[in-house]
Amino acid sequence: MSAYPAYTMGGLCLVGGLTGFARTRSIPSLVAGVSVGLLYLWSADSIRKGTANGLEAALGASALLFLSSIPRAGKGPVPAMLSVTSATTGFYYGNTLYNLSKGQ
């Protein structure tokens, strides 16, 4: 299992939230981007250290991002890309969790 997808998504969400705020003064973009980004970064750190709940948090952050971006996916490239990347990351961590549970 790798923490790199969560680190990448965390950085992208932070930059995206800050960029959305800088361009449009959108407080929801700032709050959502920073919150989900920090959740991804926390989960990545937990995965890297091997502590509890890192995989679950990464899967939860992916689900949260996917569910919030899918209604806007047709409105432009940024929401569409958020939908695709969050689904991909969610699949990765969901599959990892599933394979770990089968091994026990």
MOPAC internal coordinates of N, CA, C and O (Angstrom, degrees):
PM7 1SCF
backbone

  N    0.0000 0     0.00 0     0.00 0    0    0    0
  C    1.4456 1     0.00 0     0.00 0    1    0    0
  C    1.5194 1   109.07 1     0.00 0    2    1    0
  O    1.2310 1   121.69 1   -33.67 1    3    2    1
  N    1.2861 1   114.37 1   146.33 1    3    2    1
  C    1.4510 1   119.70 1  -173.63 1    5    3    2
  C    1.5251 1   111.21 1  -126.66 1    6    5    3
  O    1.2310 1   120.90 1   -37.80 1    7    6    5
  N    1.2947 1   115.88 1   142.20 1    7    6    5
  C    1.4550 1   121.19 1   176.67 1    9    7    6
  C    1.5258 1   111.96 1   -89.41 1   10    9    7
  O    1.2310 1   120.11 1   171.90 1   11   10    9
  N    1.3358 1   117.39 1    -8.10 1   11   10    9
  C    1.4650 1   120.02 1  -175.53 1   13   11   10
  C    1.5271 1   114.27 1   -59.94 1   14   13   11
  O    1.2310 1   118.67 1   137.76 1   15   14   13
  N    1.3404 1   120.14 1   -42.24 1   15   14   13
  C    1.4768 1   117.74 1   177.64 1   17   15   14
  C    1.5332 1   112.32 1   -60.09 1   18   17   15
  O    1.2310 1   120.40 1   140.42 1   19   18   17
  N    1.3291 1   116.85 1   -39.58 1   19   18   17
  C    1.4639 1   119.73 1   179.74 1   21   19   18
  C    1.5281 1   111.47 1   -69.21 1   22   21   19
  O    1.2310 1   120.39 1   140.61 1   23   22   21
  N    1.3357 1   116.87 1   -39.39 1   23   22   21
  C    1.4681 1   119.19 1   175.52 1   25   23   22
  C    1.5292 1   110.55 1   -61.73 1   26   25   23
  O    1.2310 1   120.44 1   136.85 1   27   26   25
  N    1.3078 1   116.76 1   -43.15 1   27   26   25
  C    1.4656 1   120.96 1  -179.35 1   29   27   26
  C    1.5240 1   110.90 1   -64.00 1   30   29   27
  O    1.2310 1   120.89 1   131.56 1   31   30   29
  N    1.3319 1   115.90 1   -48.44 1   31   30   29
  C    1.4659 1   119.20 1  -179.58 1   33   31   30
  C    1.5235 1   111.22 1   -64.53 1   34   33   31
  O    1.2310 1   120.25 1   142.73 1   35   34   33
  N    1.3194 1   117.12 1   -37.27 1   35   34   33
  C    1.4621 1   120.10 1   177.92 1   37   35   34
  C    1.5186 1   111.90 1   -61.71 1   38   37   35
  O    1.2310 1   120.89 1   134.54 1   39   38   37
  N    1.3127 1   115.90 1   -45.46 1   39   38   37
  C    1.4677 1   119.68 1   177.73 1   41   39   38
  C    1.5133 1   112.47 1   -63.96 1   42   41   39
  O    1.2310 1   120.62 1   136.88 1   43   42   41
  N    1.3354 1   116.43 1   -43.12 1   43   42   41
  C    1.4673 1   120.07 1   178.92 1   45   43   42
  C    1.5224 1   111.98 1   -63.43 1   46   45   43
  O    1.2310 1   120.29 1   139.10 1   47   46   45
  N    1.3204 1   117.06 1   -40.90 1   47   46   45
  C    1.4681 1   119.76 1   179.59 1   49   47   46
  C    1.5248 1   111.54 1   -66.66 1   50   49   47
  O    1.2310 1   120.51 1   138.18 1   51   50   49
  N    1.3233 1   116.64 1   -41.82 1   51   50   49
  C    1.4671 1   119.30 1   177.58 1   53   51   50
  C    1.5245 1   111.36 1   -61.67 1   54   53   51
  O    1.2310 1   120.53 1   131.48 1   55   54   53
  N    1.3135 1   116.59 1   -48.52 1   55   54   53
  C    1.4679 1   120.70 1   179.59 1   57   55   54
  C    1.5244 1   110.14 1   -63.37 1   58   57   55
  O    1.2310 1   120.44 1   138.17 1   59   58   57
  N    1.3265 1   116.76 1   -41.83 1   59   58   57
  C    1.4603 1   120.28 1   179.63 1   61   59   58
  C    1.5172 1   112.93 1   -63.83 1   62   61   59
  O    1.2310 1   120.17 1   137.67 1   63   62   61
  N    1.3194 1   117.28 1   -42.33 1   63   62   61
  C    1.4610 1   120.48 1   178.25 1   65   63   62
  C    1.5157 1   111.99 1   -64.76 1   66   65   63
  O    1.2310 1   120.63 1   137.69 1   67   66   65
  N    1.3277 1   116.39 1   -42.31 1   67   66   65
  C    1.4649 1   120.22 1   178.56 1   69   67   66
  C    1.5262 1   111.54 1   -68.14 1   70   69   67
  O    1.2310 1   120.48 1   141.46 1   71   70   69
  N    1.3269 1   116.69 1   -38.54 1   71   70   69
  C    1.4649 1   120.71 1   178.40 1   73   71   70
  C    1.5191 1   110.93 1   -66.85 1   74   73   71
  O    1.2310 1   120.65 1   136.67 1   75   74   73
  N    1.3346 1   116.36 1   -43.33 1   75   74   73
  C    1.4636 1   120.04 1   177.95 1   77   75   74
  C    1.5132 1   111.80 1   -60.18 1   78   77   75
  O    1.2310 1   120.85 1   140.94 1   79   78   77
  N    1.3235 1   115.98 1   -39.06 1   79   78   77
  C    1.4564 1   119.37 1   177.89 1   81   79   78
  C    1.5287 1   110.88 1   -69.34 1   82   81   79
  O    1.2310 1   120.06 1   137.30 1   83   82   81
  N    1.3089 1   117.49 1   -42.70 1   83   82   81
  C    1.4658 1   120.83 1  -178.58 1   85   83   82
  C    1.5255 1   111.89 1   -63.97 1   86   85   83
  O    1.2310 1   120.54 1   142.55 1   87   86   85
  N    1.3380 1   116.57 1   -37.45 1   87   86   85
  C    1.4661 1   120.00 1  -177.14 1   89   87   86
  C    1.5218 1   112.95 1   -78.84 1   90   89   87
  O    1.2310 1   120.22 1   139.30 1   91   90   89
  N    1.3298 1   117.19 1   -40.70 1   91   90   89
  C    1.4695 1   119.75 1  -171.11 1   93   91   90
  C    1.5192 1   114.00 1  -122.96 1   94   93   91
  O    1.2310 1   120.28 1  -179.75 1   95   94   93
  N    1.3241 1   117.07 1     0.25 1   95   94   93
  C    1.4623 1   121.89 1  -175.82 1   97   95   94
  C    1.5302 1   111.52 1    58.25 1   98   97   95
  O    1.2310 1   121.17 1  -145.29 1   99   98   97
  N    1.3315 1   115.37 1    34.71 1   99   98   97
  C    1.4560 1   121.66 1  -178.31 1  101   99   98
  C    1.5299 1   110.05 1   -85.50 1  102  101   99
  O    1.2310 1   121.26 1   -71.86 1  103  102  101
  N    1.3242 1   115.19 1   108.14 1  103  102  101
  C    1.4610 1   120.79 1   177.28 1  105  103  102
  C    1.5356 1   110.71 1   -63.95 1  106  105  103
  O    1.2310 1   119.12 1   138.25 1  107  106  105
  N    1.3619 1   119.28 1   -41.75 1  107  106  105
  C    1.4690 1   118.41 1   178.04 1  109  107  106
  C    1.5352 1   112.89 1   -59.66 1  110  109  107
  O    1.2310 1   119.91 1   142.37 1  111  110  109
  N    1.3268 1   117.77 1   -37.63 1  111  110  109
  C    1.4688 1   120.26 1   176.87 1  113  111  110
  C    1.5177 1   110.91 1   -62.98 1  114  113  111
  O    1.2310 1   120.83 1   137.58 1  115  114  113
  N    1.3021 1   116.02 1   -42.42 1  115  114  113
  C    1.4579 1   120.71 1   179.99 1  117  115  114
  C    1.5234 1   111.12 1   -64.04 1  118  117  115
  O    1.2310 1   120.64 1   129.11 1  119  118  117
  N    1.3263 1   116.39 1   -50.89 1  119  118  117
  C    1.4674 1   120.93 1  -177.38 1  121  119  118
  C    1.5285 1   110.85 1   -63.74 1  122  121  119
  O    1.2310 1   120.50 1   132.75 1  123  122  121
  N    1.3270 1   116.65 1   -47.25 1  123  122  121
  C    1.4670 1   120.09 1  -178.17 1  125  123  122
  C    1.5231 1   111.32 1   -65.83 1  126  125  123
  O    1.2310 1   120.13 1   133.27 1  127  126  125
  N    1.3227 1   117.37 1   -46.73 1  127  126  125
  C    1.4554 1   120.74 1  -178.58 1  129  127  126
  C    1.5143 1   112.68 1   -62.54 1  130  129  127
  O    1.2310 1   120.76 1   134.56 1  131  130  129
  N    1.3181 1   116.15 1   -45.44 1  131  130  129
  C    1.4637 1   119.95 1  -179.54 1  133  131  130
  C    1.5294 1   110.42 1   -69.19 1  134  133  131
  O    1.2310 1   119.86 1   138.06 1  135  134  133
  N    1.3178 1   117.87 1   -41.94 1  135  134  133
  C    1.4701 1   120.53 1  -179.15 1  137  135  134
  C    1.5228 1   112.10 1   -63.37 1  138  137  135
  O    1.2310 1   120.64 1   128.74 1  139  138  137
  N    1.3154 1   116.37 1   -51.26 1  139  138  137
  C    1.4704 1   119.55 1  -179.86 1  141  139  138
  C    1.5268 1   110.24 1   -66.77 1  142  141  139
  O    1.2310 1   120.17 1   141.40 1  143  142  141
  N    1.3220 1   117.27 1   -38.60 1  143  142  141
  C    1.4555 1   120.53 1   177.38 1  145  143  142
  C    1.5193 1   112.46 1   -60.56 1  146  145  143
  O    1.2310 1   120.51 1   136.22 1  147  146  145
  N    1.3361 1   116.62 1   -43.78 1  147  146  145
  C    1.4616 1   119.73 1   178.28 1  149  147  146
  C    1.5265 1   111.58 1   -66.93 1  150  149  147
  O    1.2310 1   120.05 1   143.72 1  151  150  149
  N    1.3319 1   117.50 1   -36.28 1  151  150  149
  C    1.4645 1   120.37 1   176.56 1  153  151  150
  C    1.5229 1   110.66 1   -63.35 1  154  153  151
  O    1.2310 1   120.36 1   136.21 1  155  154  153
  N    1.3256 1   116.91 1   -43.79 1  155  154  153
  C    1.4668 1   120.34 1   175.67 1  157  155  154
  C    1.5283 1   111.23 1   -60.93 1  158  157  155
  O    1.2310 1   119.99 1   135.07 1  159  158  157
  N    1.3165 1   117.62 1   -44.93 1  159  158  157
  C    1.4621 1   120.56 1  -178.22 1  161  159  158
  C    1.5264 1   111.58 1   -66.06 1  162  161  159
  O    1.2310 1   120.37 1   141.24 1  163  162  161
  N    1.3450 1   116.89 1   -38.76 1  163  162  161
  C    1.4573 1   120.08 1   176.64 1  165  163  162
  C    1.5248 1   110.00 1   -63.81 1  166  165  163
  O    1.2310 1   120.66 1   136.36 1  167  166  165
  N    1.3287 1   116.35 1   -43.64 1  167  166  165
  C    1.4638 1   119.40 1  -179.46 1  169  167  166
  C    1.5298 1   110.48 1   -65.49 1  170  169  167
  O    1.2310 1   119.92 1   140.69 1  171  170  169
  N    1.3228 1   117.76 1   -39.31 1  171  170  169
  C    1.4647 1   120.80 1   178.34 1  173  171  170
  C    1.5203 1   110.80 1   -62.05 1  174  173  171
  O    1.2310 1   120.40 1   137.95 1  175  174  173
  N    1.3152 1   116.84 1   -42.05 1  175  174  173
  C    1.4577 1   120.52 1   178.55 1  177  175  174
  C    1.5289 1   110.52 1   -65.02 1  178  177  175
  O    1.2310 1   120.53 1   139.84 1  179  178  177
  N    1.3163 1   116.59 1   -40.16 1  179  178  177
  C    1.4714 1   120.49 1   178.02 1  181  179  178
  C    1.5260 1   111.11 1   -65.37 1  182  181  179
  O    1.2310 1   120.30 1   139.10 1  183  182  181
  N    1.3207 1   117.04 1   -40.90 1  183  182  181
  C    1.4637 1   120.53 1   177.91 1  185  183  182
  C    1.5227 1   109.93 1   -63.46 1  186  185  183
  O    1.2310 1   120.66 1   135.14 1  187  186  185
  N    1.3187 1   116.34 1   -44.86 1  187  186  185
  C    1.4626 1   120.77 1  -178.90 1  189  187  186
  C    1.5219 1   111.60 1   -61.85 1  190  189  187
  O    1.2310 1   120.53 1   140.35 1  191  190  189
  N    1.3331 1   116.60 1   -39.65 1  191  190  189
  C    1.4603 1   121.08 1  -178.95 1  193  191  190
  C    1.5264 1   112.42 1   -82.15 1  194  193  191
  O    1.2310 1   120.35 1   165.55 1  195  194  193
  N    1.3253 1   116.93 1   -14.45 1  195  194  193
  C    1.4578 1   120.42 1  -178.98 1  197  195  194
  C    1.5119 1   113.89 1    78.56 1  198  197  195
  O    1.2310 1   120.20 1  -160.11 1  199  198  197
  N    1.3300 1   117.23 1    19.89 1  199  198  197
  C    1.4610 1   120.48 1   178.97 1  201  199  198
  C    1.5231 1   110.13 1   -84.73 1  202  201  199
  O    1.2310 1   121.22 1    -8.12 1  203  202  201
  N    1.3150 1   115.26 1   171.88 1  203  202  201
  C    1.4606 1   121.54 1  -174.21 1  205  203  202
  C    1.5260 1   112.63 1   -68.61 1  206  205  203
  O    1.2310 1   121.44 1   -30.91 1  207  206  205
  N    1.3231 1   114.84 1   149.09 1  207  206  205
  C    1.4582 1   125.53 1   169.33 1  209  207  206
  C    1.5189 1   116.70 1    70.55 1  210  209  207
  O    1.2310 1   119.01 1  -169.76 1  211  210  209
  N    1.2943 1   119.50 1    10.24 1  211  210  209
  C    1.4539 1   120.81 1   178.03 1  213  211  210
  C    1.5178 1   112.08 1   -66.62 1  214  213  211
  O    1.2310 1   120.20 1   133.93 1  215  214  213
  N    1.3278 1   117.23 1   -46.07 1  215  214  213
  C    1.4673 1   120.78 1   179.39 1  217  215  214
  C    1.5190 1   111.31 1   -64.85 1  218  217  215
  O    1.2310 1   120.67 1   137.77 1  219  218  217
  N    1.3258 1   116.32 1   -42.23 1  219  218  217
  C    1.4611 1   120.29 1   179.43 1  221  219  218
  C    1.5282 1   111.66 1   -63.38 1  222  221  219
  O    1.2310 1   120.51 1   140.49 1  223  222  221
  N    1.3239 1   116.63 1   -39.51 1  223  222  221
  C    1.4661 1   120.38 1   179.08 1  225  223  222
  C    1.5247 1   110.91 1   -67.22 1  226  225  223
  O    1.2310 1   120.28 1   140.48 1  227  226  225
  N    1.3331 1   117.06 1   -39.52 1  227  226  225
  C    1.4631 1   119.91 1   177.61 1  229  227  226
  C    1.5193 1   111.03 1   -64.71 1  230  229  227
  O    1.2310 1   120.33 1   139.25 1  231  230  229
  N    1.3259 1   116.97 1   -40.75 1  231  230  229
  C    1.4577 1   120.75 1   176.76 1  233  231  230
  C    1.5251 1   110.66 1   -65.11 1  234  233  231
  O    1.2310 1   120.28 1   138.86 1  235  234  233
  N    1.3271 1   117.08 1   -41.14 1  235  234  233
  C    1.4638 1   121.02 1   177.94 1  237  235  234
  C    1.5203 1   112.61 1   -64.26 1  238  237  235
  O    1.2310 1   120.34 1   138.31 1  239  238  237
  N    1.3260 1   116.96 1   -41.69 1  239  238  237
  C    1.4639 1   120.63 1   178.04 1  241  239  238
  C    1.5253 1   110.24 1   -63.81 1  242  241  239
  O    1.2310 1   120.78 1   140.46 1  243  242  241
  N    1.3362 1   116.11 1   -39.54 1  243  242  241
  C    1.4666 1   119.75 1   178.28 1  245  243  242
  C    1.5215 1   111.40 1   -64.32 1  246  245  243
  O    1.2310 1   120.74 1   136.96 1  247  246  245
  N    1.3336 1   116.20 1   -43.04 1  247  246  245
  C    1.4612 1   120.40 1   179.01 1  249  247  246
  C    1.5271 1   110.76 1   -64.16 1  250  249  247
  O    1.2310 1   120.53 1   136.66 1  251  250  249
  N    1.3189 1   116.59 1   -43.34 1  251  250  249
  C    1.4671 1   121.15 1   178.89 1  253  251  250
  C    1.5219 1   111.28 1   -61.09 1  254  253  251
  O    1.2310 1   120.59 1   133.83 1  255  254  253
  N    1.3132 1   116.48 1   -46.17 1  255  254  253
  C    1.4586 1   120.63 1   179.88 1  257  255  254
  C    1.5245 1   111.05 1   -66.05 1  258  257  255
  O    1.2310 1   120.47 1   137.27 1  259  258  257
  N    1.3219 1   116.70 1   -42.73 1  259  258  257
  C    1.4669 1   120.51 1   179.79 1  261  259  258
  C    1.5263 1   110.81 1   -62.53 1  262  261  259
  O    1.2310 1   120.02 1   131.51 1  263  262  261
  N    1.3315 1   117.57 1   -48.49 1  263  262  261
  C    1.4616 1   120.83 1  -177.85 1  265  263  262
  C    1.5287 1   112.57 1   -65.18 1  266  265  263
  O    1.2310 1   120.54 1   149.94 1  267  266  265
  N    1.3204 1   116.57 1   -30.06 1  267  266  265
  C    1.4656 1   118.42 1   179.10 1  269  267  266
  C    1.5255 1   112.67 1   -83.51 1  270  269  267
  O    1.2310 1   119.62 1   157.29 1  271  270  269
  N    1.3237 1   118.33 1   -22.71 1  271  270  269
  C    1.4633 1   120.07 1  -176.93 1  273  271  270
  C    1.5235 1   113.60 1   -98.26 1  274  273  271
  O    1.2310 1   119.47 1   156.13 1  275  274  273
  N    1.3157 1   118.62 1   -23.87 1  275  274  273
  C    1.4634 1   120.17 1  -175.82 1  277  275  274
  C    1.5379 1   112.82 1   -62.65 1  278  277  275
  O    1.2310 1   118.20 1   143.05 1  279  278  277
  N    1.3307 1   121.03 1   -36.95 1  279  278  277
  C    1.4690 1   118.45 1   177.72 1  281  279  278
  C    1.5333 1   113.86 1   -64.33 1  282  281  279
  O    1.2310 1   120.56 1   158.35 1  283  282  281
  N    1.3319 1   116.53 1   -21.65 1  283  282  281
  C    1.4704 1   120.82 1  -178.68 1  285  283  282
  C    1.5195 1   112.63 1  -103.98 1  286  285  283
  O    1.2310 1   119.87 1  -173.73 1  287  286  285
  N    1.3270 1   117.85 1     6.27 1  287  286  285
  C    1.4708 1   121.72 1  -172.73 1  289  287  286
  C    1.5197 1   113.18 1   -59.67 1  290  289  287
  O    1.2310 1   119.56 1   147.91 1  291  290  289
  N    1.3094 1   118.44 1   -32.09 1  291  290  289
  C    1.4532 1   120.95 1  -179.45 1  293  291  290
  C    1.5144 1   114.36 1   -83.07 1  294  293  291
  O    1.2310 1   119.87 1   178.60 1  295  294  293
  N    1.3164 1   117.85 1    -1.40 1  295  294  293
  C    1.4624 1   121.19 1  -174.98 1  297  295  294
  C    1.5175 1   114.27 1   -92.72 1  298  297  295
  O    1.2310 1   119.95 1  -179.04 1  299  298  297
  N    1.3177 1   117.70 1     0.96 1  299  298  297
  C    1.4560 1   118.79 1   178.17 1  301  299  298
  C    1.5080 1   111.74 1   160.39 1  302  301  299
  O    1.2310 1   121.00 1    -5.97 1  303  302  301
  N    1.3202 1   115.70 1   174.03 1  303  302  301
  C    1.4692 1   119.37 1  -175.98 1  305  303  302
  C    1.5310 1   113.88 1   -71.05 1  306  305  303
  O    1.2310 1   119.67 1   148.20 1  307  306  305
  N    1.3207 1   118.23 1   -31.80 1  307  306  305
  C    1.4674 1   119.32 1  -177.48 1  309  307  306
  C    1.5294 1   111.25 1   -67.95 1  310  309  307
  O    1.2310 1   118.75 1   128.76 1  311  310  309
  N    1.3376 1   119.99 1   -51.24 1  311  310  309
  C    1.4641 1   118.51 1   177.65 1  313  311  310
  C    1.5267 1   112.60 1   -63.19 1  314  313  311
  O    1.2310 1   120.29 1   145.52 1  315  314  313
  N    1.3254 1   117.05 1   -34.48 1  315  314  313
  C    1.4723 1   119.84 1   177.93 1  317  315  314
  C    1.5214 1   110.32 1   -64.89 1  318  317  315
  O    1.2310 1   120.30 1   136.87 1  319  318  317
  N    1.3232 1   117.02 1   -43.13 1  319  318  317
  C    1.4645 1   120.45 1   179.48 1  321  319  318
  C    1.5248 1   111.19 1   -67.58 1  322  321  319
  O    1.2310 1   120.13 1   142.77 1  323  322  321
  N    1.3354 1   117.36 1   -37.23 1  323  322  321
  C    1.4572 1   120.24 1   175.71 1  325  323  322
  C    1.5208 1   111.01 1   -61.42 1  326  325  323
  O    1.2310 1   120.79 1   139.17 1  327  326  325
  N    1.3263 1   116.10 1   -40.83 1  327  326  325
  C    1.4652 1   120.53 1   178.88 1  329  327  326
  C    1.5192 1   111.06 1   -62.60 1  330  329  327
  O    1.2310 1   120.48 1   134.56 1  331  330  329
  N    1.3178 1   116.69 1   -45.44 1  331  330  329
  C    1.4672 1   121.06 1  -178.02 1  333  331  330
  C    1.5340 1   111.19 1   -68.12 1  334  333  331
  O    1.2310 1   120.28 1   133.06 1  335  334  333
  N    1.3113 1   117.08 1   -46.94 1  335  334  333
  C    1.4693 1   119.02 1  -177.04 1  337  335  334
  C    1.5269 1   111.85 1   -68.72 1  338  337  335
  O    1.2310 1   120.08 1   142.61 1  339  338  337
  N    1.3270 1   117.46 1   -37.39 1  339  338  337
  C    1.4666 1   118.82 1   178.67 1  341  339  338
  C    1.5212 1   110.86 1   -69.46 1  342  341  339
  O    1.2310 1   120.18 1   143.47 1  343  342  341
  N    1.3360 1   117.26 1   -36.53 1  343  342  341
  C    1.4670 1   119.94 1   176.71 1  345  343  342
  C    1.5273 1   110.67 1   -66.01 1  346  345  343
  O    1.2310 1   120.27 1   138.84 1  347  346  345
  N    1.3112 1   117.09 1   -41.16 1  347  346  345
  C    1.4625 1   121.25 1   179.18 1  349  347  346
  C    1.5242 1   111.03 1   -64.76 1  350  349  347
  O    1.2310 1   120.53 1   134.05 1  351  350  349
  N    1.3095 1   116.58 1   -45.95 1  351  350  349
  C    1.4617 1   120.43 1   179.04 1  353  351  350
  C    1.5233 1   110.79 1   -65.72 1  354  353  351
  O    1.2310 1   120.57 1   139.38 1  355  354  353
  N    1.3253 1   116.52 1   -40.62 1  355  354  353
  C    1.4650 1   120.35 1   177.07 1  357  355  354
  C    1.5161 1   111.96 1   -62.37 1  358  357  355
  O    1.2310 1   120.31 1   139.39 1  359  358  357
  N    1.3272 1   117.02 1   -40.61 1  359  358  357
  C    1.4587 1   120.52 1   177.22 1  361  359  358
  C    1.5236 1   110.30 1   -63.00 1  362  361  359
  O    1.2310 1   120.32 1   137.00 1  363  362  361
  N    1.3173 1   116.99 1   -43.00 1  363  362  361
  C    1.4677 1   120.85 1  -179.65 1  365  363  362
  C    1.5292 1   110.93 1   -59.84 1  366  365  363
  O    1.2310 1   120.46 1   128.52 1  367  366  365
  N    1.3372 1   116.73 1   -51.48 1  367  366  365
  C    1.4608 1   119.29 1  -177.21 1  369  367  366
  C    1.5250 1   111.97 1   -73.56 1  370  369  367
  O    1.2310 1   119.47 1   147.53 1  371  370  369
  N    1.3187 1   118.62 1   -32.47 1  371  370  369
  C    1.4577 1   120.83 1   174.55 1  373  371  370
  C    1.5144 1   111.38 1   -64.03 1  374  373  371
  O    1.2310 1   120.69 1   135.64 1  375  374  373
  N    1.3107 1   116.28 1   -44.36 1  375  374  373
  C    1.4612 1   121.43 1   178.00 1  377  375  374
  C    1.5302 1   110.85 1   -64.15 1  378  377  375
  O    1.2310 1   120.42 1   139.71 1  379  378  377
  N    1.3077 1   116.81 1   -40.29 1  379  378  377
  C    1.4642 1   120.84 1   178.30 1  381  379  378
  C    1.5258 1   110.87 1   -62.38 1  382  381  379
  O    1.2310 1   120.61 1   133.99 1  383  382  381
  N    1.3424 1   116.43 1   -46.01 1  383  382  381
  C    1.4602 1   120.39 1   178.29 1  385  383  382
  C    1.5287 1   111.14 1   -62.69 1  386  385  383
  O    1.2310 1   120.35 1   138.01 1  387  386  385
  N    1.3122 1   116.93 1   -41.99 1  387  386  385
  C    1.4594 1   121.12 1   179.87 1  389  387  386
  C    1.5245 1   110.44 1   -61.88 1  390  389  387
  O    1.2310 1   120.30 1   133.69 1  391  390  389
  N    1.3166 1   117.03 1   -46.31 1  391  390  389
  C    1.4607 1   120.61 1  -179.67 1  393  391  390
  C    1.5396 1   111.64 1   -65.40 1  394  393  391
  O    1.2310 1   120.11 1   144.43 1  395  394  393
  N    1.3175 1   117.39 1   -35.57 1  395  394  393
  C    1.4579 1   119.81 1   176.68 1  397  395  394
  C    1.5248 1   111.84 1   -67.39 1  398  397  395
  O    1.2310 1   120.49 1   141.98 1  399  398  397
  N    1.3175 1   116.67 1   -38.02 1  399  398  397
  C    1.4757 1   119.85 1  -179.54 1  401  399  398
  C    1.5253 1   110.95 1   -71.26 1  402  401  399
  O    1.2310 1   119.94 1   149.94 1  403  402  401
  N    1.3293 1   117.72 1   -30.06 1  403  402  401
  C    1.4586 1   120.01 1   176.77 1  405  403  402
  C    1.5163 1   111.96 1   -70.08 1  406  405  403
  O    1.2310 1   120.56 1   149.84 1  407  406  405
  N    1.3017 1   116.53 1   -30.16 1  407  406  405
  C    1.4617 1   121.52 1  -177.69 1  409  407  406
  C    1.5071 1   114.17 1   -77.31 1  410  409  407
  O    1.2310 1   119.80 1   166.69 1  411  410  409
  N    1.3169 1   117.99 1   -13.31 1  411  410  409
  C    1.4608 1   120.11 1  -176.57 1  413  411  410
  C    1.4971 1   112.47 1   -92.26 1  414  413  411
  O    1.2310 1   120.10 1   180.00 1  415  414  413

